[in-house]
Amino acid sequence: MIDALQDFTASLPPFLQWIGVMLAAAIPFVESYFGAVIGVLAGITPAVAIIAAVVGNVVSMLIVVFSAHRVRSSVVARKGEKELTPRRQRLRNAFDKYGVAGVSLLGQTILPSQITSAAMVSFGASKNAVIVWQIVSIILWGTAFGVLTALGISLVR
C-alpha cells in the first residue's frame, strides 16, 4: 500500500505532489509518519513533505474528533453515562493511567491517531485537550520519520 501511495504521489506533477502526500497522510495507519516518508521518497523537499503529511493527518483527525464528540454528546444527553464492559474498563484504566498526553504521544505506536482520538473523546476526555495533544504527537512523529528518511537517503547517495 505504501508503494502504491508513493507511486501515486510521484506520478503527480511536481507542483501538486504535496497534495498527494496530504491525501496519503489522511489515511489511518499511514498517518503523518508514513506520509512524510512517502513524500521524501517521492523526491519532495523534506520540509514540504513533513508539513503536507502533518496537515493531512491533522485534518482527518479533526474530522474524527469533532464527529466523535458530537456522537458522544448526543448519546449521553439521550441515555446518560452507561456502565463499561470489562474490556472497555481496561481501556479506560489505561487511559486514566497515561492521560490524554500519554495516549496521544504513545498511542500512534499501536493505533492510528484517528482511532485513539475517537476513543479518548468517547471516554469523556476534553475535545480541546485531545486536539492539542494529537497535533503535538502528529507533528513529532511526522517530523521524526521525515528527518530520518531524509538522513537515510543522504547516507545511501
C-alpha positions in Angstrom: 0.0 0.0 0.0 2.8 2.4 0.8 4.4 1.7 -2.6 1.1 2.4 -4.3 0.7 5.7 -2.4 4.3 6.6 -3.2 3.8 5.8 -6.9 0.6 7.9 -6.9 2.4 10.9 -5.3 5.4 10.6 -7.6 3.0 10.4 -10.7 1.5 13.8 -9.9 3.1 17.0 -11.4 5.9 18.2 -9.1 3.9 21.3 -8.1 1.0 19.0 -6.9 2.9 16.2 -5.2 2.4 17.8 -1.8 -1.4 17.2 -2.2 -0.7 13.5 -2.8 1.2 13.5 0.5 -1.6 15.2 2.3 -4.1 12.7 0.9 -1.9 9.7 1.9 -1.3 11.0 5.4 -5.1 11.4 6.0 -5.5 7.6 5.7 -5.5 5.8 9.1 -2.3 3.7 9.6 -0.4 5.8 7.0 -0.5 8.9 9.3 2.0 11.8 9.3 4.9 9.4 9.8 4.5 7.3 6.7 3.1 10.3 4.8 6.4 12.1 5.4 8.3 9.0 4.3 6.2 8.8 1.1 6.9 12.5 0.3 10.6 12.3 0.9 10.9 9.1 -1.1 8.9 10.7 -3.9 11.5 13.5 -4.1 9.7 16.3 -2.3 11.8 18.6 -0.2 11.7 17.1 3.4 10.2 20.2 5.0 7.4 20.3 2.4 6.8 16.6 2.7 6.6 16.8 6.5 4.3 19.8 6.6 2.0 18.3 4.0 1.9 15.0 5.9 1.2 16.7 9.2 -1.6 18.8 7.6 -3.3 15.8 6.0 -3.2 13.8 9.2 -4.4 16.7 11.4 -7.3 17.4 9.1 -8.5 13.8 9.2 -8.0 13.6 13.0 -10.0 16.8 13.5 -12.9 15.4 11.4 -12.9 12.2 13.6 -12.7 14.2 16.9 -15.5 16.5 16.1 -17.7 13.7 14.9 -16.9 11.5 18.0 -17.6 14.5 20.3 -20.9 15.2 18.6 -22.0 11.5 18.8 -20.9 11.2 22.4 -22.7 14.3 23.4 -26.0 13.3 21.8 -25.8 9.7 23.3 -25.0 11.0 26.8 -27.8 13.6 26.6 -30.3 10.9 25.5 -29.3 7.9 27.5 -26.8 9.2 30.2 -23.5 7.5 31.0 -23.6 3.8 30.7 -21.7 1.1 32.6 -18.5 0.0 30.9 -17.9 -3.6 29.9 -14.9 -5.3 31.5 -12.9 -4.8 28.2 -13.8 -1.1 27.9 -13.0 -0.7 31.6 -9.4 -2.0 31.0 -9.1 0.6 28.1 -10.5 3.2 30.4 -7.9 2.3 33.1 -5.1 2.6 30.6 -6.4 6.0 29.6 -6.7 7.1 33.2 -3.1 5.9 33.9 -1.5 7.7 30.9 -3.8 10.6 30.3 -4.5 12.4 27.1 -0.9 13.4 26.6 0.5 9.8 27.1 -2.1 8.2 24.9 -1.6 10.8 22.2 2.2 10.6 22.2 2.5 6.8 22.5 -0.8 5.6 21.1 0.4 6.0 17.5 2.8 3.1 18.0 -0.3 0.9 18.3 -3.3 2.6 16.6 -3.9 5.5 14.2 -4.4 9.0 15.7 -8.0 8.9 14.4 -8.9 5.8 16.4 -7.0 6.9 19.6 -8.5 10.4 19.5 -12.1 9.0 19.0 -11.6 6.6 21.9 -10.3 9.4 24.2 -13.3 11.6 23.3 -15.7 8.6 23.8 -14.2 8.2 27.3 -15.1 11.8 28.1 -11.7 13.5 27.6 -11.8 17.1 26.7 -12.1 17.6 23.0 -9.7 20.5 23.1 -7.1 18.6 25.1 -7.3 15.7 22.7 -6.9 18.0 19.7 -3.9 19.8 21.2 -2.0 16.7 22.2 -2.9 14.8 19.0 -1.5 17.7 16.9 1.7 17.7 19.1 2.0 14.0 18.5 1.3 14.1 14.8 4.0 16.9 14.4 6.6 14.9 16.4 6.0 11.6 14.7 5.9 13.1 11.2 9.0 15.2 11.7 10.9 12.3 13.2 10.1 9.9 10.3 10.6 12.6 7.7 14.0 13.6 9.0 15.1 10.0 9.5 14.1 9.2 5.9 15.9 12.2 4.5 19.0 11.3 6.5 18.8 7.7 5.3 18.5 8.8 1.7 21.6 11.1 2.1 23.6 8.2 3.5 22.7 6.0 0.5 23.7 8.6 -2.0 
